[in-house]
């Protein structure tokens, strides 16, 4: 889309950019990226997930530059991501190998390995903690020292063991209560390299859902539960933890893992949702069965992973009577960069097109006035 150049616009734009920097620093306080990385974990995880770029330092930089605006931070990070070369593809990741930090099930009380609450705000009182206004580096160090002594009274440095726990839903599969996993060795589609076509593949849908704006994904999933499909899912298993990433040796044998390179871990949130439905059986009988909705995103973003699982199941069963089950409606409208960019472009000059519309309105009004005058004369 092209815009009409405005005379003198270059100087005005330069001054606008200077003013933007002034607004960020005029209180003479410098917000270090390390502070953002350490203290804004939720925002860091959201920006990384929506940007499809796992790098906490770069996410902190984008948040600082965007002054905390997540949409702008995602835009910055995606733009940077587009400049990076892609030299390798990692090996497929088995999420059963996750080093679990938090793991719960809303479907079963007793699960193998137990419920692990981990770090969550689910059980906190939603009250402002005014003590945080007095928090200093000294008080933080004192609290950490106290916390360490509580968990390790002997003062010995001990690394927490890696908890690798079985999947809860695997036990339902063994009982035949949910369908077995299908082996799919097909190369997943890449929505960042190829345009989205409809009908879309599941790999495309999952990529767009995990890149989707957290609020938009959550809102549409909430609409599903509220009535657009009347679906009431249950969390089969929600887990948060680190997944190891491996890259294959360039000269290694196909399918061999002996020479793979370990390049690090990524923290992720995974949700497997149970969706009840009435299945048609022989002689018109109906039986209650379960389907699975899947969600996975960078960092700890549990609400989004659950919402993603709900929408994944909806899009697996298209129904144009509900917008939440229409893949074109959902996938085209949850992307923060696309939606924010298009809404923001309305602020740009539209002088020519608006003047054209205004001329049409004037001509229509003039013709109407002429008709009124003729009728009054007659």
C-alpha positions as CSV (number, residue, x, y, z in Angstrom):
1,X,0.0,0.0,0.0
2,X,1.4,3.4,-1.0
3,X,1.0,6.7,0.7
4,X,1.2,10.3,-0.6
5,X,4.5,12.0,0.5
6,X,3.9,15.0,2.8
7,X,6.1,18.1,2.1
8,X,8.5,18.6,5.0
9,X,7.7,15.2,6.4
10,X,11.3,14.1,6.9
11,X,12.1,16.7,9.5
12,X,8.9,16.1,11.3
13,X,9.6,12.3,11.4
14,X,13.1,12.9,12.8
15,X,11.7,15.2,15.5
16,X,9.0,12.6,16.3
17,X,11.7,9.9,16.8
18,X,13.7,12.3,19.1
19,X,10.5,12.9,21.1
20,X,10.0,9.2,21.4
21,X,13.4,8.7,23.0
22,X,12.8,11.7,25.3
23,X,9.6,10.2,26.6
24,X,11.5,7.0,27.4
25,X,14.4,8.6,29.3
26,X,13.1,12.0,30.5
27,X,12.7,10.8,34.1
28,X,16.5,10.1,34.0
29,X,16.1,6.4,35.0
30,X,17.8,3.8,33.0
31,X,16.1,0.4,32.8
32,X,18.7,-2.2,32.3
33,X,17.9,-5.2,30.0
34,X,19.2,-7.5,32.7
35,X,16.6,-6.1,35.1
36,X,13.9,-6.8,32.5
37,X,15.2,-10.3,31.9
38,X,15.3,-11.0,35.7
39,X,12.0,-9.4,36.8
40,X,9.6,-9.6,33.9
41,X,9.6,-13.4,33.3
42,X,6.0,-13.5,32.1
43,X,6.4,-10.7,29.5
44,X,9.7,-12.2,28.3
45,X,8.0,-15.6,27.7
46,X,5.1,-14.0,25.9
47,X,7.2,-12.0,23.6
48,X,9.5,-14.9,22.8
49,X,6.5,-17.2,22.0
50,X,4.7,-14.7,19.8
51,X,8.0,-13.9,18.0
52,X,9.0,-17.5,17.4
53,X,12.5,-16.6,18.7
54,X,13.8,-18.1,21.9
55,X,16.3,-15.6,23.3
56,X,15.7,-14.0,26.6
57,X,18.3,-11.3,26.2
58,X,16.9,-10.1,22.8
59,X,13.4,-10.3,24.2
60,X,14.5,-8.0,27.1
61,X,16.1,-5.6,24.6
62,X,12.9,-5.5,22.5
63,X,10.8,-4.8,25.5
64,X,13.0,-2.0,26.6
65,X,13.0,-0.4,23.1
66,X,9.2,-0.8,22.9
67,X,8.8,0.7,26.4
68,X,6.9,-2.4,27.6
69,X,4.5,-2.6,24.7
70,X,4.3,-6.3,23.9
71,X,2.9,-5.9,20.3
72,X,5.8,-3.5,19.4
73,X,8.3,-5.8,21.1
74,X,7.1,-8.8,19.1
75,X,7.3,-6.7,15.9
76,X,10.9,-5.8,16.6
77,X,11.9,-9.3,17.5
78,X,10.2,-10.8,14.4
79,X,11.9,-8.3,12.2
80,X,15.3,-9.2,13.7
81,X,14.5,-12.9,13.3
82,X,13.9,-12.5,9.6
83,X,17.5,-11.3,9.2
84,X,19.0,-14.5,10.8
85,X,20.4,-17.3,8.6
86,X,19.1,-20.8,9.2
87,X,22.0,-23.1,9.2
88,X,20.6,-26.2,10.9
89,X,17.4,-27.9,11.8
90,X,17.2,-29.5,15.2
91,X,16.2,-33.1,15.8
92,X,12.6,-33.8,16.6
93,X,11.9,-33.2,20.3
94,X,10.1,-35.8,22.5
95,X,8.2,-33.8,25.1
96,X,8.3,-36.9,27.3
97,X,11.9,-36.0,27.9
98,X,11.0,-32.7,29.5
99,X,12.8,-31.8,32.8
100,X,9.7,-31.0,34.7
101,X,9.5,-27.9,37.0
102,X,5.7,-27.9,37.3
103,X,3.2,-30.5,36.3
104,X,-0.5,-30.9,37.2
105,X,-3.6,-32.7,36.0
106,X,-7.1,-31.4,36.5
107,X,-8.5,-34.8,35.4
108,X,-6.8,-37.1,37.9
109,X,-5.9,-36.6,41.5
110,X,-3.3,-39.3,41.7
111,X,-0.8,-39.3,38.8
112,X,2.5,-41.1,38.5
113,X,5.1,-38.9,40.0
114,X,2.5,-36.8,41.8
115,X,1.2,-33.3,41.2
116,X,4.0,-30.8,41.2
117,X,2.7,-27.3,41.8
118,X,6.0,-25.5,41.1
119,X,6.0,-21.7,40.6
120,X,2.4,-20.3,39.9
121,X,0.1,-17.5,40.9
122,X,-2.9,-19.9,41.0
123,X,-2.9,-20.1,44.8
124,X,-1.9,-16.5,45.6
125,X,-4.1,-13.8,46.9
126,X,-4.6,-11.2,44.2
127,X,-3.7,-8.3,46.5
128,X,-1.1,-5.6,45.8
129,X,2.1,-6.3,47.7
130,X,3.2,-2.8,48.8
131,X,6.3,-4.3,50.3
132,X,7.7,-4.6,46.8
133,X,8.0,-0.8,46.7
134,X,10.6,-1.1,49.4
135,X,12.5,-4.1,47.9
136,X,16.2,-3.7,47.6
137,X,19.2,-5.8,46.6
138,X,20.0,-6.3,50.3
139,X,16.5,-7.6,51.1
140,X,16.5,-9.9,48.1
141,X,19.8,-11.4,49.1
142,X,18.6,-12.0,52.7
143,X,15.4,-13.7,51.4
144,X,17.4,-15.9,49.0
145,X,19.8,-16.9,51.8
146,X,16.8,-17.8,54.1
147,X,15.2,-19.7,51.3
148,X,18.3,-21.7,50.6
149,X,18.8,-22.6,54.2
150,X,15.1,-23.8,54.5
151,X,15.5,-26.1,51.5
152,X,19.0,-27.2,52.3
153,X,19.7,-26.9,56.1
154,X,23.1,-28.5,55.9
155,X,24.4,-25.7,53.6
156,X,25.7,-28.0,50.9
157,X,25.2,-27.1,47.3
158,X,23.0,-29.7,45.7
159,X,21.6,-29.5,42.2
160,X,18.0,-30.4,41.9
161,X,17.5,-33.7,40.1
162,X,16.0,-33.7,36.7
163,X,12.4,-34.9,36.9
164,X,11.5,-36.8,33.8
165,X,8.0,-38.1,34.3
166,X,5.7,-40.2,32.2
167,X,2.8,-38.6,30.3
168,X,-0.5,-38.9,32.1
169,X,-2.5,-39.5,29.0
170,X,-0.3,-42.5,28.1
171,X,-2.1,-44.5,30.8
172,X,-5.5,-43.7,29.1
173,X,-4.1,-44.8,25.8
174,X,-3.0,-48.2,27.4
175,X,-6.6,-48.6,28.5
176,X,-7.9,-47.8,25.1
177,X,-9.9,-44.8,26.4
178,X,-8.3,-42.3,24.0
179,X,-6.9,-43.1,20.5
180,X,-3.2,-44.0,20.2
181,X,-0.6,-41.6,18.8
182,X,-0.2,-41.6,15.1
183,X,3.3,-41.9,13.7
184,X,3.8,-38.9,11.4
185,X,7.3,-38.6,9.9
186,X,6.2,-35.9,7.4
187,X,8.2,-32.7,7.3
188,X,6.2,-30.0,9.1
189,X,5.2,-26.9,7.1
190,X,6.9,-23.6,7.9
191,X,4.5,-20.7,8.0
192,X,7.4,-18.2,8.2
193,X,8.7,-19.4,4.7
194,X,5.5,-20.3,2.8
195,X,2.2,-18.6,2.6
196,X,-0.7,-20.1,4.4
197,X,-3.2,-22.0,2.2
198,X,-6.6,-23.4,3.1
199,X,-7.3,-26.0,4.1
200,X,-4.3,-25.8,6.3
201,X,-2.2,-28.6,7.7
202,X,-2.2,-29.2,11.5
203,X,1.5,-28.2,11.7
204,X,0.6,-24.9,10.1
205,X,-2.3,-24.4,12.6
206,X,-0.2,-25.2,15.6
207,X,2.6,-22.8,14.5
208,X,0.2,-20.0,14.0
209,X,-1.5,-20.7,17.3
210,X,1.7,-20.7,19.3
211,X,2.8,-17.4,17.5
212,X,-0.7,-15.9,18.1
213,X,-1.2,-13.0,20.4
214,X,-1.9,-14.4,23.9
215,X,-5.0,-12.3,24.6
216,X,-6.5,-13.1,21.2
217,X,-5.9,-16.9,21.5
218,X,-7.3,-16.8,25.1
219,X,-10.4,-14.8,24.1
220,X,-11.4,-17.1,21.2
221,X,-10.9,-20.2,23.5
222,X,-13.1,-18.5,26.1
223,X,-15.7,-17.9,23.5
224,X,-15.7,-21.6,22.7
225,X,-16.5,-22.5,26.3
226,X,-19.0,-19.8,26.6
227,X,-21.1,-21.1,23.8
228,X,-19.5,-21.1,20.3
229,X,-19.3,-24.8,20.2
230,X,-20.4,-25.5,23.8
231,X,-17.2,-27.4,24.5
232,X,-16.1,-28.0,28.1
233,X,-12.6,-29.4,28.1
234,X,-10.5,-30.7,31.0
235,X,-6.8,-30.3,31.5
236,X,-5.4,-33.9,31.1
237,X,-1.9,-32.7,31.8
238,X,-0.2,-29.4,32.0
239,X,3.6,-29.4,32.4
240,X,6.3,-26.7,32.4
241,X,9.9,-27.5,32.1
242,X,13.0,-27.6,29.9
243,X,13.4,-29.6,26.7
244,X,16.9,-30.5,25.4
245,X,17.7,-29.5,21.8
246,X,20.0,-31.6,19.6
247,X,21.4,-30.9,16.2
248,X,22.5,-33.8,14.0
249,X,26.1,-34.2,12.8
250,X,26.4,-33.1,9.2
251,X,28.1,-36.4,8.3
252,X,26.1,-38.6,10.6
253,X,24.0,-41.5,9.5
254,X,20.2,-40.9,9.0
255,X,18.3,-41.8,12.2
256,X,21.5,-42.1,14.2
257,X,21.7,-40.1,17.5
258,X,25.2,-41.1,18.6
259,X,26.9,-38.1,17.0
260,X,24.2,-35.5,17.8
261,X,25.3,-32.2,19.3
262,X,23.5,-30.9,22.4
263,X,23.0,-27.1,22.0
264,X,21.0,-26.2,25.0
265,X,17.5,-26.3,26.6
266,X,14.4,-24.3,26.0
267,X,11.7,-23.7,28.6
268,X,8.2,-24.6,27.4
269,X,4.7,-25.0,28.5
270,X,2.8,-28.0,27.2
271,X,-1.0,-28.7,27.6
272,X,-2.9,-31.8,26.6
273,X,-6.6,-31.2,26.8
274,X,-9.4,-33.8,27.0
275,X,-12.5,-33.0,24.9
276,X,-15.6,-35.2,25.6
277,X,-17.8,-36.0,22.6
278,X,-20.6,-38.5,21.8
279,X,-19.3,-41.0,19.2
280,X,-21.7,-42.8,16.8
281,X,-21.5,-46.5,17.2
282,X,-23.3,-49.5,15.5
283,X,-27.1,-49.6,15.4
284,X,-27.4,-45.9,16.2
285,X,-25.8,-46.2,19.6
286,X,-23.8,-43.4,21.0
287,X,-20.9,-43.6,23.5
288,X,-18.9,-40.9,25.3
289,X,-15.3,-40.7,24.1
290,X,-12.4,-38.3,24.4
291,X,-10.4,-36.3,21.9
292,X,-7.2,-34.5,22.4
293,X,-6.4,-30.8,22.0
294,X,-2.7,-29.9,22.1
295,X,-0.9,-26.7,23.0
296,X,2.8,-25.8,23.4
297,X,4.6,-22.5,23.6
298,X,7.9,-21.0,24.7
299,X,8.4,-20.1,28.4
300,X,5.7,-20.4,31.1
301,X,2.5,-19.3,29.6
302,X,-0.1,-21.7,30.8
303,X,-3.3,-19.9,29.9
304,X,-2.1,-19.6,26.3
305,X,-1.1,-23.3,26.1
306,X,-4.5,-24.4,27.4
307,X,-6.3,-22.0,25.1
308,X,-4.2,-23.2,22.2
309,X,-5.2,-26.8,23.0
310,X,-8.9,-25.8,22.9
311,X,-8.6,-24.1,19.5
312,X,-6.5,-26.9,18.1
313,X,-9.4,-29.3,18.7
314,X,-11.9,-26.8,17.3
315,X,-9.9,-26.4,14.0
316,X,-9.6,-30.2,13.7
317,X,-13.4,-30.3,13.4
318,X,-14.4,-27.4,11.1
319,X,-17.8,-26.0,11.6
320,X,-18.7,-22.7,9.8
321,X,-21.6,-22.1,12.1
322,X,-19.1,-21.1,14.8
323,X,-16.3,-18.6,14.0
324,X,-14.1,-20.3,16.5
325,X,-14.2,-23.5,14.4
326,X,-13.4,-21.6,11.1
327,X,-9.7,-21.9,10.4
328,X,-9.6,-18.8,8.2
329,X,-11.3,-16.7,10.8
330,X,-9.1,-17.9,13.7
331,X,-5.7,-18.1,12.0
332,X,-6.0,-14.8,10.2
333,X,-7.0,-12.8,13.2
334,X,-4.8,-13.9,16.2
335,X,-1.5,-12.7,14.8
336,X,-0.4,-9.6,16.8
337,X,1.9,-8.2,14.1
338,X,-0.7,-8.6,11.3
339,X,-3.6,-7.2,13.3
340,X,-1.7,-4.4,15.1
341,X,0.1,-3.4,11.8
342,X,-3.2,-3.1,9.9
343,X,-5.0,-1.2,12.6
344,X,-2.0,1.1,13.1
345,X,-1.7,1.8,9.4
346,X,-5.0,3.7,9.6
347,X,-3.0,6.5,11.3
348,X,-1.0,7.0,8.1
349,X,-2.0,9.5,5.5
350,X,-5.1,8.5,3.5
351,X,-5.6,11.9,2.0
352,X,-6.2,10.9,-1.6
353,X,-8.7,8.1,-0.9
354,X,-10.6,10.1,1.8
355,X,-10.8,13.1,-0.5
356,X,-12.2,10.9,-3.2
357,X,-14.9,9.6,-0.8
358,X,-15.6,13.2,0.3
359,X,-16.0,14.3,-3.3
360,X,-18.5,11.5,-3.8
361,X,-20.5,12.6,-0.8
362,X,-20.5,16.2,-1.9
363,X,-21.7,15.3,-5.4
364,X,-24.5,13.1,-4.0
365,X,-25.6,15.8,-1.6
366,X,-25.5,18.4,-4.4
367,X,-27.8,16.2,-6.6
368,X,-30.2,15.7,-3.7
369,X,-30.3,19.4,-3.1
370,X,-31.1,20.0,-6.8
371,X,-33.9,17.5,-6.7
372,X,-35.4,19.2,-3.6
373,X,-35.2,22.6,-5.3
374,X,-37.0,21.2,-8.5
375,X,-39.7,19.6,-6.4
376,X,-40.2,22.8,-4.4
377,X,-40.5,24.8,-7.7
378,X,-43.0,22.4,-9.1
